[in-house]
């Protein structure tokens, strides 16, 4: 378990894990067995290794709630109609009675290998940026194919470590080198400093999380299909923790599930 950055104390925060049963690519994904435990329970146990003062699953289905209860994981029921995980977490904060000044870290329910240290670092980053309503994470991109891949979300930051923009496009656009880049180009040909890949973990101030569902969608969010652009479009700030290595990938497909099962067997 990692210590907070120098000069910071470990902030008080909660981990919330949104988990809905519906999944098109992997039916009943939160309940998929991984080494004898449902995946959502695996995620909760991993998140509990962080410095969080509490770890709670927010779900829309009784089967998930029953699995959590069976394995001693705290769970709250939320509406099935929520359009996004952020809306689900906002309701969970109300159910738990969390004050506006509290901090919650959103850990996705399909991340059974999430590093507890990353959870701590994202929470500490929000504490270090009192002007930000959210924090997230990124790591350097070392493969040209990832830099060019629209499924790999990129982020650029200002000098204080706050997000300027998120995009599926290669950013920052390398004026003098982009014309020669292909997926087969050696990594040494990427610009220096390396571009940053966004990691989908977020810490929120609860007061902002309660406001978020009422914010109108931004045109940029709709074009890029990236919900975090709504935050920037409304003039709010997102602090970015840069980690040196990429966390293990989550579970989206049957192949992903087989990979994680093999690792935890």
C-alpha positions as CSV (number, residue, x, y, z in Angstrom):
1,X,0.0,0.0,0.0
2,X,1.6,3.3,-1.1
3,X,2.1,6.4,1.1
4,X,0.6,9.7,0.0
5,X,2.9,12.1,-1.9
6,X,5.4,14.0,0.3
7,X,3.9,16.7,2.4
8,X,0.4,15.1,2.3
9,X,-1.5,13.1,4.9
10,X,-3.7,10.3,3.7
11,X,-7.1,11.9,3.0
12,X,-10.3,10.5,4.4
13,X,-12.2,9.0,1.5
14,X,-14.6,6.3,0.5
15,X,-14.5,3.8,-2.4
16,X,-17.7,3.4,-4.3
17,X,-18.1,0.6,-6.9
18,X,-20.9,1.0,-9.3
19,X,-22.1,-2.5,-10.5
20,X,-25.0,-3.1,-12.8
21,X,-26.0,-6.6,-13.9
22,X,-26.6,-5.9,-17.6
23,X,-23.7,-6.3,-19.9
24,X,-23.8,-6.9,-23.7
25,X,-20.4,-8.4,-24.1
26,X,-20.2,-10.5,-20.9
27,X,-23.6,-11.3,-19.4
28,X,-23.9,-11.1,-15.6
29,X,-20.3,-9.8,-15.6
30,X,-20.3,-8.6,-11.9
31,X,-21.1,-12.1,-10.8
32,X,-18.6,-13.9,-13.0
33,X,-16.6,-16.4,-10.9
34,X,-12.9,-15.5,-10.4
35,X,-11.0,-18.1,-8.2
36,X,-14.1,-18.8,-6.2
37,X,-15.5,-15.3,-5.7
38,X,-17.8,-13.1,-7.8
39,X,-15.9,-10.4,-9.7
40,X,-17.6,-7.5,-7.9
41,X,-16.5,-9.1,-4.6
42,X,-12.9,-9.5,-5.9
43,X,-13.0,-5.8,-6.8
44,X,-14.3,-4.8,-3.3
45,X,-11.7,-6.9,-1.6
46,X,-8.9,-5.3,-3.7
47,X,-10.2,-1.8,-3.0
48,X,-10.4,-2.5,0.7
49,X,-6.6,-2.9,0.7
50,X,-6.4,0.9,0.0
51,X,-6.5,3.5,2.8
52,X,-10.3,4.1,2.2
53,X,-12.4,4.4,5.4
54,X,-15.1,2.4,3.7
55,X,-15.8,0.4,0.5
56,X,-19.3,0.2,-0.8
57,X,-20.9,-1.5,-3.9
58,X,-23.7,0.6,-5.5
59,X,-25.9,-1.7,-7.5
60,X,-29.3,-2.0,-9.3
61,X,-29.9,-5.7,-8.8
62,X,-30.7,-7.9,-5.9
63,X,-28.4,-10.7,-7.1
64,X,-25.4,-8.5,-6.8
65,X,-26.6,-7.3,-3.4
66,X,-27.0,-10.9,-2.3
67,X,-23.5,-11.9,-3.5
68,X,-22.0,-8.9,-1.6
69,X,-23.9,-9.8,1.6
70,X,-22.7,-13.4,1.4
71,X,-19.1,-12.3,1.3
72,X,-19.3,-9.5,3.8
73,X,-19.1,-6.6,1.3
74,X,-21.3,-3.5,2.1
75,X,-23.8,-2.7,-0.7
76,X,-26.5,-0.1,-1.3
77,X,-29.3,-0.4,-3.8
78,X,-29.7,2.3,-6.5
79,X,-32.2,2.9,-9.3
80,X,-32.0,0.7,-12.4
81,X,-32.7,3.8,-14.6
82,X,-29.4,5.6,-14.1
83,X,-27.8,6.5,-17.4
84,X,-24.2,6.5,-16.1
85,X,-22.1,5.3,-13.2
86,X,-21.7,8.9,-12.0
87,X,-25.5,9.2,-11.5
88,X,-25.5,5.9,-9.6
89,X,-22.7,7.1,-7.3
90,X,-24.5,10.3,-6.7
91,X,-27.5,8.4,-5.4
92,X,-25.2,6.1,-3.4
93,X,-23.8,9.2,-1.7
94,X,-27.3,10.2,-0.7
95,X,-28.1,6.7,0.6
96,X,-24.9,6.7,2.7
97,X,-25.5,10.3,4.0
98,X,-22.1,11.5,2.9
99,X,-21.5,15.2,3.3
100,X,-20.6,17.5,0.4
101,X,-17.0,17.9,1.5
102,X,-16.4,14.1,1.5
103,X,-14.3,12.5,-1.2
104,X,-15.2,9.3,-3.0
105,X,-13.1,7.3,-5.4
106,X,-15.0,5.5,-8.2
107,X,-13.6,2.1,-8.8
108,X,-15.2,0.2,-11.7
109,X,-16.8,-3.1,-10.9
110,X,-14.8,-4.9,-13.6
111,X,-11.3,-4.0,-12.2
112,X,-10.4,-7.0,-10.0
113,X,-6.7,-6.2,-10.3
114,X,-6.9,-2.5,-9.5
115,X,-3.8,-1.4,-7.5
116,X,-4.7,-0.2,-4.1
117,X,-1.9,2.3,-4.4
118,X,-3.5,3.9,-7.4
119,X,-6.7,4.4,-5.4
120,X,-4.7,6.2,-2.6
121,X,-2.8,8.3,-5.1
122,X,-5.9,9.5,-6.9
123,X,-7.6,10.5,-3.6
124,X,-4.4,12.3,-2.5
125,X,-4.2,14.1,-5.8
126,X,-7.6,15.6,-5.3
127,X,-6.6,16.6,-1.8
128,X,-3.6,18.4,-3.2
129,X,-5.7,20.4,-5.7
130,X,-8.4,22.3,-3.7
131,X,-9.4,24.1,-6.9
132,X,-10.4,20.8,-8.5
133,X,-13.7,19.0,-8.2
134,X,-12.3,15.7,-9.5
135,X,-9.1,13.8,-10.0
136,X,-8.1,11.0,-12.3
137,X,-5.0,9.2,-13.5
138,X,-2.8,8.8,-16.6
139,X,0.5,7.0,-17.6
140,X,3.0,7.6,-20.3
141,X,2.3,6.0,-23.7
142,X,5.3,4.0,-25.0
143,X,3.7,2.3,-28.0
144,X,3.0,4.2,-31.2
145,X,0.0,2.0,-31.9
146,X,-1.6,3.1,-28.6
147,X,-0.9,6.8,-29.4
148,X,-2.8,6.4,-32.7
149,X,-5.6,4.1,-31.4
150,X,-8.9,6.0,-30.9
151,X,-9.9,3.4,-28.3
152,X,-7.0,4.6,-26.2
153,X,-8.1,7.9,-24.5
154,X,-5.4,10.5,-24.2
155,X,-5.1,13.5,-21.9
156,X,-3.0,16.7,-21.8
157,X,-2.4,18.7,-18.7
158,X,-1.2,22.2,-17.6
159,X,1.9,22.8,-15.6
160,X,0.0,22.3,-12.3
161,X,-1.2,18.8,-13.4
162,X,-4.8,19.8,-14.2
163,X,-6.4,18.3,-17.3
164,X,-6.7,20.6,-20.3
165,X,-8.4,18.1,-22.6
166,X,-9.2,14.4,-23.1
167,X,-9.4,13.0,-26.6
168,X,-9.5,9.8,-28.6
169,X,-7.2,11.6,-31.1
170,X,-3.4,11.7,-30.7
171,X,-2.8,14.7,-28.5
172,X,-0.7,16.8,-28.2
173,X,-0.5,16.7,-32.0
174,X,3.1,16.3,-32.9
175,X,3.5,18.8,-35.7
176,X,6.9,17.7,-36.9
177,X,6.5,13.9,-36.5
178,X,2.9,12.8,-37.1
179,X,3.3,12.4,-40.8
180,X,5.8,9.6,-40.4
181,X,4.1,7.7,-37.6
182,X,2.5,4.3,-38.2
183,X,1.4,1.6,-35.8
184,X,4.7,-0.2,-36.6
185,X,6.9,2.8,-35.8
186,X,9.4,2.1,-33.0
187,X,8.5,3.6,-29.6
188,X,11.7,5.7,-29.6
189,X,10.1,7.8,-32.3
190,X,7.4,9.2,-30.0
191,X,7.7,12.7,-28.8
192,X,9.4,13.6,-25.6
193,X,7.9,14.0,-23.1
194,X,5.7,11.0,-23.8
195,X,2.0,11.5,-24.5
196,X,-0.4,10.4,-21.7
197,X,-3.0,7.6,-21.7
198,X,-6.0,8.3,-19.5
199,X,-6.8,5.7,-16.8
200,X,-10.5,5.4,-16.0
201,X,-10.4,5.9,-12.2
202,X,-11.9,9.0,-10.6
203,X,-12.0,10.7,-7.2
204,X,-14.9,13.2,-6.7
205,X,-15.9,15.8,-4.1
206,X,-19.3,14.6,-3.1
207,X,-20.9,18.0,-3.5
208,X,-19.8,18.1,-7.2
209,X,-20.9,14.5,-7.7
210,X,-24.4,15.5,-6.6
211,X,-24.4,18.4,-9.1
212,X,-23.0,16.4,-12.0
213,X,-26.2,14.7,-13.1
214,X,-27.9,18.1,-13.5
215,X,-25.1,19.5,-15.8
216,X,-26.1,19.6,-19.4
217,X,-24.1,17.4,-21.8
218,X,-21.4,19.2,-23.8
219,X,-21.1,19.1,-27.6
220,X,-17.5,17.9,-27.1
221,X,-18.6,15.1,-24.8
222,X,-21.1,13.9,-27.5
223,X,-18.6,14.0,-30.3
224,X,-15.8,12.2,-28.4
225,X,-18.1,10.0,-26.3
226,X,-16.1,11.0,-23.2
227,X,-18.2,12.0,-20.2
228,X,-15.3,13.7,-18.4
229,X,-15.4,16.5,-21.1
230,X,-18.7,17.7,-19.6
231,X,-16.8,18.6,-16.4
232,X,-14.2,20.7,-18.4
233,X,-16.9,22.3,-20.6
234,X,-18.7,23.6,-17.5
235,X,-15.5,25.3,-16.3
236,X,-14.6,22.8,-13.6
237,X,-11.1,21.4,-13.0
238,X,-9.8,17.8,-13.0
239,X,-6.5,17.1,-11.4
240,X,-4.4,14.3,-13.0
241,X,-2.1,11.8,-11.1
242,X,0.6,10.5,-13.4
243,X,1.7,7.0,-12.7
244,X,4.8,5.5,-14.2
245,X,3.2,2.2,-15.2
246,X,-0.1,1.1,-16.6
247,X,-2.5,-0.7,-14.2
248,X,-3.7,-4.2,-15.3
249,X,-6.6,-4.1,-17.8
250,X,-10.1,-4.6,-16.6
251,X,-12.6,-7.3,-17.7
252,X,-14.7,-6.4,-20.8
253,X,-14.8,-9.6,-22.8
254,X,-14.7,-13.4,-22.2
255,X,-11.0,-13.3,-23.2
256,X,-10.3,-10.7,-20.5
257,X,-12.1,-12.9,-17.9
258,X,-10.0,-15.9,-18.9
259,X,-6.8,-13.8,-18.5
260,X,-7.7,-12.6,-15.0
261,X,-8.9,-16.1,-14.0
262,X,-5.5,-17.5,-15.0
263,X,-3.6,-14.8,-13.1
264,X,-5.6,-15.4,-9.9
265,X,-5.9,-19.2,-10.1
